[in-house]
Amino acid sequence: MAGDRLMGGRRIIVDAADYDRVAAEWIEARVEQSLQQAERCHLMLAGGGTPLSVYRLLAERDRLPWMRLTLFFWR
């Protein structure tokens, strides 16, 4: 499955303040990788309040080709 290839590797985040940036960069890289192989990327995101700061950062950075993404939220 394509997602299995994208999930490899581990990263240790020592400073909690870096979490949002690291998470946003990880999502951006995975989306870019996916779009190199397909016209669209389907992205399942967690709902609730916990990941909101990561989602805000993704929107502020504006590095994702939003028109090529299909977003699904799960809570």
CHARMM internal coordinates of N, CA and C (Angstrom, degrees):
IC EDIT
DIST 1 N 1 CA 1.4420
DIST 1 CA 1 C 1.5269
ANGL 1 N 1 CA 1 C 108.77
DIST 1 C 2 N 1.3127
ANGL 1 CA 1 C 2 N 118.10
DIHE 1 N 1 CA 1 C 2 N 141.53
DIST 2 N 2 CA 1.4637
ANGL 1 C 2 N 2 CA 121.84
DIHE 1 CA 1 C 2 N 2 CA -175.33
DIST 2 CA 2 C 1.5184
ANGL 2 N 2 CA 2 C 112.22
DIHE 1 C 2 N 2 CA 2 C -59.63
DIST 2 C 3 N 1.3180
ANGL 2 CA 2 C 3 N 118.08
DIHE 2 N 2 CA 2 C 3 N -40.48
DIST 3 N 3 CA 1.4559
ANGL 2 C 3 N 3 CA 121.19
DIHE 2 CA 2 C 3 N 3 CA -179.46
DIST 3 CA 3 C 1.5090
ANGL 3 N 3 CA 3 C 113.21
DIHE 2 C 3 N 3 CA 3 C -60.22
DIST 3 C 4 N 1.3306
ANGL 3 CA 3 C 4 N 117.20
DIHE 3 N 3 CA 3 C 4 N -31.20
DIST 4 N 4 CA 1.4623
ANGL 3 C 4 N 4 CA 120.57
DIHE 3 CA 3 C 4 N 4 CA 179.47
DIST 4 CA 4 C 1.5189
ANGL 4 N 4 CA 4 C 110.95
DIHE 3 C 4 N 4 CA 4 C -61.65
DIST 4 C 5 N 1.3056
ANGL 4 CA 4 C 5 N 117.96
DIHE 4 N 4 CA 4 C 5 N -38.84
DIST 5 N 5 CA 1.4640
ANGL 4 C 5 N 5 CA 121.33
DIHE 4 CA 4 C 5 N 5 CA -179.89
DIST 5 CA 5 C 1.5292
ANGL 5 N 5 CA 5 C 111.19
DIHE 4 C 5 N 5 CA 5 C -68.71
DIST 5 C 6 N 1.3128
ANGL 5 CA 5 C 6 N 117.04
DIHE 5 N 5 CA 5 C 6 N -27.16
DIST 6 N 6 CA 1.4553
ANGL 5 C 6 N 6 CA 120.67
DIHE 5 CA 5 C 6 N 6 CA -176.39
DIST 6 CA 6 C 1.5214
ANGL 6 N 6 CA 6 C 113.23
DIHE 5 C 6 N 6 CA 6 C -84.04
DIST 6 C 7 N 1.3150
ANGL 6 CA 6 C 7 N 117.98
DIHE 6 N 6 CA 6 C 7 N -15.59
DIST 7 N 7 CA 1.4558
ANGL 6 C 7 N 7 CA 120.79
DIHE 6 CA 6 C 7 N 7 CA -172.17
DIST 7 CA 7 C 1.5211
ANGL 7 N 7 CA 7 C 113.94
DIHE 6 C 7 N 7 CA 7 C -91.93
DIST 7 C 8 N 1.3177
ANGL 7 CA 7 C 8 N 119.39
DIHE 7 N 7 CA 7 C 8 N -2.24
DIST 8 N 8 CA 1.4571
ANGL 7 C 8 N 8 CA 121.48
DIHE 7 CA 7 C 8 N 8 CA -174.64
DIST 8 CA 8 C 1.5178
ANGL 8 N 8 CA 8 C 113.21
DIHE 7 C 8 N 8 CA 8 C -66.21
DIST 8 C 9 N 1.3146
ANGL 8 CA 8 C 9 N 114.97
DIHE 8 N 8 CA 8 C 9 N 157.08
DIST 9 N 9 CA 1.4580
ANGL 8 C 9 N 9 CA 121.14
DIHE 8 CA 8 C 9 N 9 CA 175.42
DIST 9 CA 9 C 1.5148
ANGL 9 N 9 CA 9 C 113.21
DIHE 8 C 9 N 9 CA 9 C 89.17
DIST 9 C 10 N 1.3287
ANGL 9 CA 9 C 10 N 113.94
DIHE 9 N 9 CA 9 C 10 N 156.57
DIST 10 N 10 CA 1.4592
ANGL 9 C 10 N 10 CA 120.33
DIHE 9 CA 9 C 10 N 10 CA 178.09
DIST 10 CA 10 C 1.5152
ANGL 10 N 10 CA 10 C 108.73
DIHE 9 C 10 N 10 CA 10 C -128.28
DIST 10 C 11 N 1.2875
ANGL 10 CA 10 C 11 N 115.71
DIHE 10 N 10 CA 10 C 11 N 152.93
DIST 11 N 11 CA 1.4550
ANGL 10 C 11 N 11 CA 121.00
DIHE 10 CA 10 C 11 N 11 CA 177.76
DIST 11 CA 11 C 1.5266
ANGL 11 N 11 CA 11 C 107.74
DIHE 10 C 11 N 11 CA 11 C -137.53
DIST 11 C 12 N 1.3068
ANGL 11 CA 11 C 12 N 116.62
DIHE 11 N 11 CA 11 C 12 N 132.61
DIST 12 N 12 CA 1.4587
ANGL 11 C 12 N 12 CA 121.55
DIHE 11 CA 11 C 12 N 12 CA 177.02
DIST 12 CA 12 C 1.5190
ANGL 12 N 12 CA 12 C 107.46
DIHE 11 C 12 N 12 CA 12 C -103.74
DIST 12 C 13 N 1.3174
ANGL 12 CA 12 C 13 N 116.02
DIHE 12 N 12 CA 12 C 13 N 124.04
DIST 13 N 13 CA 1.4590
ANGL 12 C 13 N 13 CA 121.62
DIHE 12 CA 12 C 13 N 13 CA 179.50
DIST 13 CA 13 C 1.5245
ANGL 13 N 13 CA 13 C 107.18
DIHE 12 C 13 N 13 CA 13 C -104.88
DIST 13 C 14 N 1.3080
ANGL 13 CA 13 C 14 N 116.17
DIHE 13 N 13 CA 13 C 14 N 110.83
DIST 14 N 14 CA 1.4615
ANGL 13 C 14 N 14 CA 121.48
DIHE 13 CA 13 C 14 N 14 CA -175.77
DIST 14 CA 14 C 1.5222
ANGL 14 N 14 CA 14 C 111.09
DIHE 13 C 14 N 14 CA 14 C -78.60
DIST 14 C 15 N 1.3074
ANGL 14 CA 14 C 15 N 117.10
DIHE 14 N 14 CA 14 C 15 N -42.89
DIST 15 N 15 CA 1.4591
ANGL 14 C 15 N 15 CA 121.90
DIHE 14 CA 14 C 15 N 15 CA -178.07
DIST 15 CA 15 C 1.5286
ANGL 15 N 15 CA 15 C 108.92
DIHE 14 C 15 N 15 CA 15 C -98.89
DIST 15 C 16 N 1.3231
ANGL 15 CA 15 C 16 N 116.72
DIHE 15 N 15 CA 15 C 16 N 116.36
DIST 16 N 16 CA 1.4624
ANGL 15 C 16 N 16 CA 120.93
DIHE 15 CA 15 C 16 N 16 CA -177.71
DIST 16 CA 16 C 1.5260
ANGL 16 N 16 CA 16 C 111.94
DIHE 15 C 16 N 16 CA 16 C -58.49
DIST 16 C 17 N 1.3174
ANGL 16 CA 16 C 17 N 117.56
DIHE 16 N 16 CA 16 C 17 N -26.88
DIST 17 N 17 CA 1.4655
ANGL 16 C 17 N 17 CA 121.17
DIHE 16 CA 16 C 17 N 17 CA 179.03
DIST 17 CA 17 C 1.5247
ANGL 17 N 17 CA 17 C 111.56
DIHE 16 C 17 N 17 CA 17 C -64.86
DIST 17 C 18 N 1.3119
ANGL 17 CA 17 C 18 N 117.76
DIHE 17 N 17 CA 17 C 18 N -21.34
DIST 18 N 18 CA 1.4668
ANGL 17 C 18 N 18 CA 121.89
DIHE 17 CA 17 C 18 N 18 CA 179.74
DIST 18 CA 18 C 1.5244
ANGL 18 N 18 CA 18 C 113.03
DIHE 17 C 18 N 18 CA 18 C -85.34
DIST 18 C 19 N 1.3258
ANGL 18 CA 18 C 19 N 117.69
DIHE 18 N 18 CA 18 C 19 N -9.70
DIST 19 N 19 CA 1.4636
ANGL 18 C 19 N 19 CA 120.40
DIHE 18 CA 18 C 19 N 19 CA -172.60
DIST 19 CA 19 C 1.5270
ANGL 19 N 19 CA 19 C 112.39
DIHE 18 C 19 N 19 CA 19 C -56.98
DIST 19 C 20 N 1.3206
ANGL 19 CA 19 C 20 N 117.45
DIHE 19 N 19 CA 19 C 20 N -50.23
DIST 20 N 20 CA 1.4685
ANGL 19 C 20 N 20 CA 120.05
DIHE 19 CA 19 C 20 N 20 CA -176.41
DIST 20 CA 20 C 1.5244
ANGL 20 N 20 CA 20 C 111.44
DIHE 19 C 20 N 20 CA 20 C -58.74
DIST 20 C 21 N 1.3304
ANGL 20 CA 20 C 21 N 116.36
DIHE 20 N 20 CA 20 C 21 N -46.36
DIST 21 N 21 CA 1.4658
ANGL 20 C 21 N 21 CA 120.59
DIHE 20 CA 20 C 21 N 21 CA -179.56
DIST 21 CA 21 C 1.5220
ANGL 21 N 21 CA 21 C 111.26
DIHE 20 C 21 N 21 CA 21 C -62.83
DIST 21 C 22 N 1.3270
ANGL 21 CA 21 C 22 N 117.20
DIHE 21 N 21 CA 21 C 22 N -45.57
DIST 22 N 22 CA 1.4661
ANGL 21 C 22 N 22 CA 121.13
DIHE 21 CA 21 C 22 N 22 CA -179.30
DIST 22 CA 22 C 1.5263
ANGL 22 N 22 CA 22 C 110.22
DIHE 21 C 22 N 22 CA 22 C -64.09
DIST 22 C 23 N 1.3232
ANGL 22 CA 22 C 23 N 116.88
DIHE 22 N 22 CA 22 C 23 N -42.77
DIST 23 N 23 CA 1.4682
ANGL 22 C 23 N 23 CA 120.41
DIHE 22 CA 22 C 23 N 23 CA 179.37
DIST 23 CA 23 C 1.5278
ANGL 23 N 23 CA 23 C 110.98
DIHE 22 C 23 N 23 CA 23 C -64.04
DIST 23 C 24 N 1.3257
ANGL 23 CA 23 C 24 N 117.31
DIHE 23 N 23 CA 23 C 24 N -43.32
DIST 24 N 24 CA 1.4683
ANGL 23 C 24 N 24 CA 120.82
DIHE 23 CA 23 C 24 N 24 CA 179.06
DIST 24 CA 24 C 1.5229
ANGL 24 N 24 CA 24 C 110.96
DIHE 23 C 24 N 24 CA 24 C -63.32
DIST 24 C 25 N 1.3224
ANGL 24 CA 24 C 25 N 117.16
DIHE 24 N 24 CA 24 C 25 N -42.93
DIST 25 N 25 CA 1.4682
ANGL 24 C 25 N 25 CA 120.54
DIHE 24 CA 24 C 25 N 25 CA 178.31
DIST 25 CA 25 C 1.5231
ANGL 25 N 25 CA 25 C 110.92
DIHE 24 C 25 N 25 CA 25 C -62.99
DIST 25 C 26 N 1.3227
ANGL 25 CA 25 C 26 N 116.91
DIHE 25 N 25 CA 25 C 26 N -38.95
DIST 26 N 26 CA 1.4675
ANGL 25 C 26 N 26 CA 120.96
DIHE 25 CA 25 C 26 N 26 CA 179.81
DIST 26 CA 26 C 1.5290
ANGL 26 N 26 CA 26 C 109.83
DIHE 25 C 26 N 26 CA 26 C -63.93
DIST 26 C 27 N 1.3317
ANGL 26 CA 26 C 27 N 116.67
DIHE 26 N 26 CA 26 C 27 N -46.71
DIST 27 N 27 CA 1.4704
ANGL 26 C 27 N 27 CA 120.61
DIHE 26 CA 26 C 27 N 27 CA 179.67
DIST 27 CA 27 C 1.5232
ANGL 27 N 27 CA 27 C 110.03
DIHE 26 C 27 N 27 CA 27 C -61.91
DIST 27 C 28 N 1.3236
ANGL 27 CA 27 C 28 N 117.45
DIHE 27 N 27 CA 27 C 28 N -45.63
DIST 28 N 28 CA 1.4695
ANGL 27 C 28 N 28 CA 120.92
DIHE 27 CA 27 C 28 N 28 CA 179.58
DIST 28 CA 28 C 1.5276
ANGL 28 N 28 CA 28 C 111.64
DIHE 27 C 28 N 28 CA 28 C -59.31
DIST 28 C 29 N 1.3133
ANGL 28 CA 28 C 29 N 117.00
DIHE 28 N 28 CA 28 C 29 N -42.14
DIST 29 N 29 CA 1.4705
ANGL 28 C 29 N 29 CA 120.49
DIHE 28 CA 28 C 29 N 29 CA 179.88
DIST 29 CA 29 C 1.5164
ANGL 29 N 29 CA 29 C 111.30
DIHE 28 C 29 N 29 CA 29 C -66.37
DIST 29 C 30 N 1.3283
ANGL 29 CA 29 C 30 N 117.77
DIHE 29 N 29 CA 29 C 30 N -41.19
DIST 30 N 30 CA 1.4627
ANGL 29 C 30 N 30 CA 120.59
DIHE 29 CA 29 C 30 N 30 CA -179.89
DIST 30 CA 30 C 1.5241
ANGL 30 N 30 CA 30 C 110.72
DIHE 29 C 30 N 30 CA 30 C -66.98
DIST 30 C 31 N 1.3327
ANGL 30 CA 30 C 31 N 117.37
DIHE 30 N 30 CA 30 C 31 N -39.81
DIST 31 N 31 CA 1.4660
ANGL 30 C 31 N 31 CA 120.63
DIHE 30 CA 30 C 31 N 31 CA 178.07
DIST 31 CA 31 C 1.5249
ANGL 31 N 31 CA 31 C 109.71
DIHE 30 C 31 N 31 CA 31 C -64.29
DIST 31 C 32 N 1.3197
ANGL 31 CA 31 C 32 N 117.13
DIHE 31 N 31 CA 31 C 32 N -45.24
DIST 32 N 32 CA 1.4691
ANGL 31 C 32 N 32 CA 120.91
DIHE 31 CA 31 C 32 N 32 CA 178.48
DIST 32 CA 32 C 1.5267
ANGL 32 N 32 CA 32 C 110.92
DIHE 31 C 32 N 32 CA 32 C -58.68
DIST 32 C 33 N 1.3201
ANGL 32 CA 32 C 33 N 116.05
DIHE 32 N 32 CA 32 C 33 N -43.95
DIST 33 N 33 CA 1.4706
ANGL 32 C 33 N 33 CA 120.96
DIHE 32 CA 32 C 33 N 33 CA 178.26
DIST 33 CA 33 C 1.5246
ANGL 33 N 33 CA 33 C 110.88
DIHE 32 C 33 N 33 CA 33 C -60.05
DIST 33 C 34 N 1.3106
ANGL 33 CA 33 C 34 N 115.82
DIHE 33 N 33 CA 33 C 34 N -45.61
DIST 34 N 34 CA 1.4566
ANGL 33 C 34 N 34 CA 120.93
DIHE 33 CA 33 C 34 N 34 CA -178.90
DIST 34 CA 34 C 1.5261
ANGL 34 N 34 CA 34 C 111.34
DIHE 33 C 34 N 34 CA 34 C -63.21
DIST 34 C 35 N 1.3328
ANGL 34 CA 34 C 35 N 116.57
DIHE 34 N 34 CA 34 C 35 N -41.65
DIST 35 N 35 CA 1.4615
ANGL 34 C 35 N 35 CA 120.49
DIHE 34 CA 34 C 35 N 35 CA -177.19
DIST 35 CA 35 C 1.5225
ANGL 35 N 35 CA 35 C 113.17
DIHE 34 C 35 N 35 CA 35 C -73.78
DIST 35 C 36 N 1.2988
ANGL 35 CA 35 C 36 N 117.83
DIHE 35 N 35 CA 35 C 36 N -12.41
DIST 36 N 36 CA 1.4617
ANGL 35 C 36 N 36 CA 120.22
DIHE 35 CA 35 C 36 N 36 CA 172.69
DIST 36 CA 36 C 1.5272
ANGL 36 N 36 CA 36 C 110.55
DIHE 35 C 36 N 36 CA 36 C -73.51
DIST 36 C 37 N 1.3241
ANGL 36 CA 36 C 37 N 116.09
DIHE 36 N 36 CA 36 C 37 N -19.93
DIST 37 N 37 CA 1.4602
ANGL 36 C 37 N 37 CA 121.40
DIHE 36 CA 36 C 37 N 37 CA -176.93
DIST 37 CA 37 C 1.5246
ANGL 37 N 37 CA 37 C 113.28
DIHE 36 C 37 N 37 CA 37 C -108.85
DIST 37 C 38 N 1.3205
ANGL 37 CA 37 C 38 N 116.98
DIHE 37 N 37 CA 37 C 38 N -15.12
DIST 38 N 38 CA 1.4631
ANGL 37 C 38 N 38 CA 120.15
DIHE 37 CA 37 C 38 N 38 CA -175.89
DIST 38 CA 38 C 1.5261
ANGL 38 N 38 CA 38 C 109.73
DIHE 37 C 38 N 38 CA 38 C -147.64
DIST 38 C 39 N 1.3205
ANGL 38 CA 38 C 39 N 115.63
DIHE 38 N 38 CA 38 C 39 N 159.81
DIST 39 N 39 CA 1.4636
ANGL 38 C 39 N 39 CA 121.42
DIHE 38 CA 38 C 39 N 39 CA -179.03
DIST 39 CA 39 C 1.5311
ANGL 39 N 39 CA 39 C 111.98
DIHE 38 C 39 N 39 CA 39 C -72.91
DIST 39 C 40 N 1.3333
ANGL 39 CA 39 C 40 N 116.64
DIHE 39 N 39 CA 39 C 40 N -30.76
DIST 40 N 40 CA 1.4675
ANGL 39 C 40 N 40 CA 121.79
DIHE 39 CA 39 C 40 N 40 CA -178.06
DIST 40 CA 40 C 1.5194
ANGL 40 N 40 CA 40 C 109.79
DIHE 39 C 40 N 40 CA 40 C -128.46
DIST 40 C 41 N 1.3144
ANGL 40 CA 40 C 41 N 114.79
DIHE 40 N 40 CA 40 C 41 N 156.72
DIST 41 N 41 CA 1.4616
ANGL 40 C 41 N 41 CA 121.55
DIHE 40 CA 40 C 41 N 41 CA 175.42
DIST 41 CA 41 C 1.5266
ANGL 41 N 41 CA 41 C 107.74
DIHE 40 C 41 N 41 CA 41 C -123.64
DIST 41 C 42 N 1.3092
ANGL 41 CA 41 C 42 N 116.41
DIHE 41 N 41 CA 41 C 42 N 130.49
DIST 42 N 42 CA 1.4604
ANGL 41 C 42 N 42 CA 122.52
DIHE 41 CA 41 C 42 N 42 CA 176.89
DIST 42 CA 42 C 1.5200
ANGL 42 N 42 CA 42 C 107.07
DIHE 41 C 42 N 42 CA 42 C -102.38
DIST 42 C 43 N 1.3191
ANGL 42 CA 42 C 43 N 116.12
DIHE 42 N 42 CA 42 C 43 N 121.27
DIST 43 N 43 CA 1.4558
ANGL 42 C 43 N 43 CA 121.54
DIHE 42 CA 42 C 43 N 43 CA -172.42
DIST 43 CA 43 C 1.5210
ANGL 43 N 43 CA 43 C 110.03
DIHE 42 C 43 N 43 CA 43 C -122.58
DIST 43 C 44 N 1.3357
ANGL 43 CA 43 C 44 N 116.25
DIHE 43 N 43 CA 43 C 44 N 119.69
DIST 44 N 44 CA 1.4647
ANGL 43 C 44 N 44 CA 122.17
DIHE 43 CA 43 C 44 N 44 CA 177.57
DIST 44 CA 44 C 1.5204
ANGL 44 N 44 CA 44 C 107.55
DIHE 43 C 44 N 44 CA 44 C -94.00
DIST 44 C 45 N 1.3215
ANGL 44 CA 44 C 45 N 116.53
DIHE 44 N 44 CA 44 C 45 N 123.03
DIST 45 N 45 CA 1.4574
ANGL 44 C 45 N 45 CA 122.04
DIHE 44 CA 44 C 45 N 45 CA -178.66
DIST 45 CA 45 C 1.5244
ANGL 45 N 45 CA 45 C 110.11
DIHE 44 C 45 N 45 CA 45 C -117.74
DIST 45 C 46 N 1.3207
ANGL 45 CA 45 C 46 N 115.54
DIHE 45 N 45 CA 45 C 46 N 148.81
DIST 46 N 46 CA 1.4642
ANGL 45 C 46 N 46 CA 120.71
DIHE 45 CA 45 C 46 N 46 CA 177.39
DIST 46 CA 46 C 1.5235
ANGL 46 N 46 CA 46 C 109.26
DIHE 45 C 46 N 46 CA 46 C -75.17
DIST 46 C 47 N 1.3153
ANGL 46 CA 46 C 47 N 116.18
DIHE 46 N 46 CA 46 C 47 N 142.73
DIST 47 N 47 CA 1.4517
ANGL 46 C 47 N 47 CA 121.05
DIHE 46 CA 46 C 47 N 47 CA 174.81
DIST 47 CA 47 C 1.5224
ANGL 47 N 47 CA 47 C 109.93
DIHE 46 C 47 N 47 CA 47 C -89.48
DIST 47 C 48 N 1.3009
ANGL 47 CA 47 C 48 N 116.09
DIHE 47 N 47 CA 47 C 48 N -169.96
DIST 48 N 48 CA 1.4589
ANGL 47 C 48 N 48 CA 120.13
DIHE 47 CA 47 C 48 N 48 CA 179.56
DIST 48 CA 48 C 1.5159
ANGL 48 N 48 CA 48 C 111.87
DIHE 47 C 48 N 48 CA 48 C 86.63
DIST 48 C 49 N 1.3205
ANGL 48 CA 48 C 49 N 115.40
DIHE 48 N 48 CA 48 C 49 N -178.16
DIST 49 N 49 CA 1.4510
ANGL 48 C 49 N 49 CA 120.55
DIHE 48 CA 48 C 49 N 49 CA -175.16
DIST 49 CA 49 C 1.5157
ANGL 49 N 49 CA 49 C 115.54
DIHE 48 C 49 N 49 CA 49 C -87.03
DIST 49 C 50 N 1.3185
ANGL 49 CA 49 C 50 N 117.52
DIHE 49 N 49 CA 49 C 50 N -22.63
DIST 50 N 50 CA 1.4659
ANGL 49 C 50 N 50 CA 120.19
DIHE 49 CA 49 C 50 N 50 CA -173.87
DIST 50 CA 50 C 1.5275
ANGL 50 N 50 CA 50 C 113.53
DIHE 49 C 50 N 50 CA 50 C -57.97
DIST 50 C 51 N 1.3343
ANGL 50 CA 50 C 51 N 120.19
DIHE 50 N 50 CA 50 C 51 N -47.27
DIST 51 N 51 CA 1.4701
ANGL 50 C 51 N 51 CA 119.35
DIHE 50 CA 50 C 51 N 51 CA -176.47
DIST 51 CA 51 C 1.5331
ANGL 51 N 51 CA 51 C 114.70
DIHE 50 C 51 N 51 CA 51 C -86.48
DIST 51 C 52 N 1.3256
ANGL 51 CA 51 C 52 N 118.38
DIHE 51 N 51 CA 51 C 52 N 4.26
DIST 52 N 52 CA 1.4695
ANGL 51 C 52 N 52 CA 119.73
DIHE 51 CA 51 C 52 N 52 CA -174.85
DIST 52 CA 52 C 1.5228
ANGL 52 N 52 CA 52 C 113.47
DIHE 51 C 52 N 52 CA 52 C -57.48
DIST 52 C 53 N 1.3193
ANGL 52 CA 52 C 53 N 118.12
DIHE 52 N 52 CA 52 C 53 N -38.19
DIST 53 N 53 CA 1.4702
ANGL 52 C 53 N 53 CA 119.45
DIHE 52 CA 52 C 53 N 53 CA -178.56
DIST 53 CA 53 C 1.5281
ANGL 53 N 53 CA 53 C 111.15
DIHE 52 C 53 N 53 CA 53 C -65.37
DIST 53 C 54 N 1.3263
ANGL 53 CA 53 C 54 N 117.08
DIHE 53 N 53 CA 53 C 54 N -32.65
DIST 54 N 54 CA 1.4692
ANGL 53 C 54 N 54 CA 120.59
DIHE 53 CA 53 C 54 N 54 CA 176.77
DIST 54 CA 54 C 1.5279
ANGL 54 N 54 CA 54 C 109.14
DIHE 53 C 54 N 54 CA 54 C -69.64
DIST 54 C 55 N 1.3276
ANGL 54 CA 54 C 55 N 117.17
DIHE 54 N 54 CA 54 C 55 N -43.37
DIST 55 N 55 CA 1.4616
ANGL 54 C 55 N 55 CA 120.74
DIHE 54 CA 54 C 55 N 55 CA -179.60
DIST 55 CA 55 C 1.5317
ANGL 55 N 55 CA 55 C 110.99
DIHE 54 C 55 N 55 CA 55 C -64.90
DIST 55 C 56 N 1.3324
ANGL 55 CA 55 C 56 N 116.99
DIHE 55 N 55 CA 55 C 56 N -38.95
DIST 56 N 56 CA 1.4696
ANGL 55 C 56 N 56 CA 119.94
DIHE 55 CA 55 C 56 N 56 CA 177.10
DIST 56 CA 56 C 1.5252
ANGL 56 N 56 CA 56 C 110.68
DIHE 55 C 56 N 56 CA 56 C -61.61
DIST 56 C 57 N 1.3154
ANGL 56 CA 56 C 57 N 115.65
DIHE 56 N 56 CA 56 C 57 N -42.64
DIST 57 N 57 CA 1.4630
ANGL 56 C 57 N 57 CA 119.93
DIHE 56 CA 56 C 57 N 57 CA 179.81
DIST 57 CA 57 C 1.5298
ANGL 57 N 57 CA 57 C 110.74
DIHE 56 C 57 N 57 CA 57 C -63.73
DIST 57 C 58 N 1.3224
ANGL 57 CA 57 C 58 N 117.49
DIHE 57 N 57 CA 57 C 58 N -41.05
DIST 58 N 58 CA 1.4681
ANGL 57 C 58 N 58 CA 120.57
DIHE 57 CA 57 C 58 N 58 CA 177.03
DIST 58 CA 58 C 1.5294
ANGL 58 N 58 CA 58 C 110.40
DIHE 57 C 58 N 58 CA 58 C -59.42
DIST 58 C 59 N 1.3170
ANGL 58 CA 58 C 59 N 116.75
DIHE 58 N 58 CA 58 C 59 N -42.12
DIST 59 N 59 CA 1.4681
ANGL 58 C 59 N 59 CA 120.60
DIHE 58 CA 58 C 59 N 59 CA 179.84
DIST 59 CA 59 C 1.5258
ANGL 59 N 59 CA 59 C 110.99
DIHE 58 C 59 N 59 CA 59 C -67.57
DIST 59 C 60 N 1.3346
ANGL 59 CA 59 C 60 N 117.21
DIHE 59 N 59 CA 59 C 60 N -42.03
DIST 60 N 60 CA 1.4686
ANGL 59 C 60 N 60 CA 120.99
DIHE 59 CA 59 C 60 N 60 CA -179.24
DIST 60 CA 60 C 1.5236
ANGL 60 N 60 CA 60 C 111.86
DIHE 59 C 60 N 60 CA 60 C -66.41
DIST 60 C 61 N 1.3276
ANGL 60 CA 60 C 61 N 116.30
DIHE 60 N 60 CA 60 C 61 N -40.74
DIST 61 N 61 CA 1.4634
ANGL 60 C 61 N 61 CA 120.44
DIHE 60 CA 60 C 61 N 61 CA -177.69
DIST 61 CA 61 C 1.5238
ANGL 61 N 61 CA 61 C 110.83
DIHE 60 C 61 N 61 CA 61 C -69.53
DIST 61 C 62 N 1.3184
ANGL 61 CA 61 C 62 N 117.07
DIHE 61 N 61 CA 61 C 62 N -28.91
DIST 62 N 62 CA 1.4687
ANGL 61 C 62 N 62 CA 123.77
DIHE 61 CA 61 C 62 N 62 CA 176.42
DIST 62 CA 62 C 1.5287
ANGL 62 N 62 CA 62 C 112.40
DIHE 61 C 62 N 62 CA 62 C 49.70
DIST 62 C 63 N 1.3225
ANGL 62 CA 62 C 63 N 116.28
DIHE 62 N 62 CA 62 C 63 N 46.47
DIST 63 N 63 CA 1.4682
ANGL 62 C 63 N 63 CA 121.14
DIHE 62 CA 62 C 63 N 63 CA 178.41
DIST 63 CA 63 C 1.5254
ANGL 63 N 63 CA 63 C 112.89
DIHE 62 C 63 N 63 CA 63 C -103.40
DIST 63 C 64 N 1.3157
ANGL 63 CA 63 C 64 N 116.68
DIHE 63 N 63 CA 63 C 64 N -3.93
DIST 64 N 64 CA 1.4593
ANGL 63 C 64 N 64 CA 119.78
DIHE 63 CA 63 C 64 N 64 CA -179.13
DIST 64 CA 64 C 1.5238
ANGL 64 N 64 CA 64 C 110.17
DIHE 63 C 64 N 64 CA 64 C -95.20
DIST 64 C 65 N 1.3243
ANGL 64 CA 64 C 65 N 117.42
DIHE 64 N 64 CA 64 C 65 N 141.79
DIST 65 N 65 CA 1.4662
ANGL 64 C 65 N 65 CA 121.08
DIHE 64 CA 64 C 65 N 65 CA 175.56
DIST 65 CA 65 C 1.5373
ANGL 65 N 65 CA 65 C 108.97
DIHE 64 C 65 N 65 CA 65 C -80.82
DIST 65 C 66 N 1.3218
ANGL 65 CA 65 C 66 N 116.00
DIHE 65 N 65 CA 65 C 66 N 80.79
DIST 66 N 66 CA 1.4609
ANGL 65 C 66 N 66 CA 121.77
DIHE 65 CA 65 C 66 N 66 CA -170.03
DIST 66 CA 66 C 1.5257
ANGL 66 N 66 CA 66 C 113.00
DIHE 65 C 66 N 66 CA 66 C -54.74
DIST 66 C 67 N 1.3144
ANGL 66 CA 66 C 67 N 118.11
DIHE 66 N 66 CA 66 C 67 N -32.27
DIST 67 N 67 CA 1.4687
ANGL 66 C 67 N 67 CA 120.60
DIHE 66 CA 66 C 67 N 67 CA -178.68
DIST 67 CA 67 C 1.5276
ANGL 67 N 67 CA 67 C 112.01
DIHE 66 C 67 N 67 CA 67 C -69.05
DIST 67 C 68 N 1.3152
ANGL 67 CA 67 C 68 N 117.63
DIHE 67 N 67 CA 67 C 68 N -15.60
DIST 68 N 68 CA 1.4682
ANGL 67 C 68 N 68 CA 121.16
DIHE 67 CA 67 C 68 N 68 CA -179.85
DIST 68 CA 68 C 1.5260
ANGL 68 N 68 CA 68 C 112.04
DIHE 67 C 68 N 68 CA 68 C -101.87
DIST 68 C 69 N 1.3402
ANGL 68 CA 68 C 69 N 116.75
DIHE 68 N 68 CA 68 C 69 N 6.24
DIST 69 N 69 CA 1.4599
ANGL 68 C 69 N 69 CA 120.68
DIHE 68 CA 68 C 69 N 69 CA -178.30
DIST 69 CA 69 C 1.5164
ANGL 69 N 69 CA 69 C 111.11
DIHE 68 C 69 N 69 CA 69 C -108.67
DIST 69 C 70 N 1.3186
ANGL 69 CA 69 C 70 N 115.28
DIHE 69 N 69 CA 69 C 70 N 143.65
DIST 70 N 70 CA 1.4540
ANGL 69 C 70 N 70 CA 122.33
DIHE 69 CA 69 C 70 N 70 CA 167.70
DIST 70 CA 70 C 1.5155
ANGL 70 N 70 CA 70 C 105.48
DIHE 69 C 70 N 70 CA 70 C -114.91
DIST 70 C 71 N 1.3326
ANGL 70 CA 70 C 71 N 116.35
DIHE 70 N 70 CA 70 C 71 N 119.55
DIST 71 N 71 CA 1.4586
ANGL 70 C 71 N 71 CA 120.83
DIHE 70 CA 70 C 71 N 71 CA -176.50
DIST 71 CA 71 C 1.5201
ANGL 71 N 71 CA 71 C 110.81
DIHE 70 C 71 N 71 CA 71 C -102.94
DIST 71 C 72 N 1.3073
ANGL 71 CA 71 C 72 N 115.26
DIHE 71 N 71 CA 71 C 72 N 138.27
DIST 72 N 72 CA 1.4520
ANGL 71 C 72 N 72 CA 123.01
DIHE 71 CA 71 C 72 N 72 CA 174.21
DIST 72 CA 72 C 1.5218
ANGL 72 N 72 CA 72 C 106.77
DIHE 71 C 72 N 72 CA 72 C -124.54
DIST 72 C 73 N 1.3237
ANGL 72 CA 72 C 73 N 117.06
DIHE 72 N 72 CA 72 C 73 N 136.15
DIST 73 N 73 CA 1.4623
ANGL 72 C 73 N 73 CA 120.80
DIHE 72 CA 72 C 73 N 73 CA 178.08
DIST 73 CA 73 C 1.5222
ANGL 73 N 73 CA 73 C 109.09
DIHE 72 C 73 N 73 CA 73 C -114.13
DIST 73 C 74 N 1.3091
ANGL 73 CA 73 C 74 N 115.44
DIHE 73 N 73 CA 73 C 74 N 138.76
DIST 74 N 74 CA 1.4563
ANGL 73 C 74 N 74 CA 122.09
DIHE 73 CA 73 C 74 N 74 CA 179.71
DIST 74 CA 74 C 1.5151
ANGL 74 N 74 CA 74 C 107.70
DIHE 73 C 74 N 74 CA 74 C -126.93
DIST 74 C 75 N 1.3029
ANGL 74 CA 74 C 75 N 116.40
DIHE 74 N 74 CA 74 C 75 N 136.40
DIST 75 N 75 CA 1.4696
ANGL 74 C 75 N 75 CA 118.62
DIHE 74 CA 74 C 75 N 75 CA 177.50
DIST 75 CA 75 C 1.4971
ANGL 75 N 75 CA 75 C 111.58
DIHE 74 C 75 N 75 CA 75 C -123.15
END
COOR INIT
IC SEED 1 N 1 CA 1 C
IC BUILD
